[in-house]
Amino acid sequence: MTSQRPYRTTARAARSPHVFLLAAVACAVALGWTYWAFVRTTTGQFADESAWQEAGVAAPDTQLPFLRFLDTLPVISVVLAAAAILYVVVRRQRYLAASIAVAVIGTSNLTTQVLKNLVFDRPDRGIATLDFNSLPSGHTTLAASAAAAVFIIMPPRWRPFAAAMGGAYSVLAGVATFINLWHRPADVVAALLVVGTWTLVGGLIIMRTGDGWNNWQGFGRGWASARGWLAGCWLVGLGSLVVSGVLYFAVQAIGPAPVPGTATLPLFFWWGLTWIVGVGFTLSAAAGWLFSAQARRTPAPERRP
């Protein structure tokens, strides 16, 4: 015969709100740096443009499948987000959480459009490129914000899994826009950072206003809360960022081609691809870890014979 020892909550959800705010500021600063480094400077423009041009040569056979995915991406994103939000409204009756999730989607996409069309411009640095600004990517923002909305309204035990799947979906959308020559790598990374900023703000509000259901008994309380989801994101994300950095500095040391996209080896393409993957999965891992660490601490009940 077993009996359960009474247990109680040890800390409220989002007990350190400044961590969320500092992380949001860090994402915003990284967004500004991405714009300055790869749009405002000659070296950055050349690298970004070279990666874009090399994508058409390095991965020509993947463009049609990714194009089909991009055509349906808005519908997929809306359906995924709507299904999750409707579930928490109808089944869980978490109306405020659903409203905040919708706001994260709306503010992320509005921010992207305002930045791209009204705030950021693309100066002429002598690089043969399109003369209009395309940073941040709208398609990537839509996909990533839909994934973020699902993530923040999930109960804590589901968030490790939601972080990994949302990161994979966001990266897939970003890579698709890059390979199909819709956007340069910096456009995609900037979109991920826009969504990351608003996810942290919205997530903080959801955790503080939903303290009752944002309780966490630790990793391993079911397959969705296994540590492996976040460990995999950290491994892929940080590993890809290291590879991306090595490729970028290697091609700069070797000497880039005189004209974007004319190099013998498409090193800029692989730099851009690993940069997107690295940022996407690192943000997902960091969000999954932060939201788990800052959930309401509810120790699991102890069983005694």
Salt bridges, closest charged atoms under 4 A:
GLU49 OE1 - ARG184 NE 3.18
ASP121 OD1 - ARG40 NH1 2.62
ASP187 OD2 - HIS183 ND1 3.09
ASP211 OD2 - ARG296 NE 3.89
GLU302 OE1 - ARG5 NH1 2.81
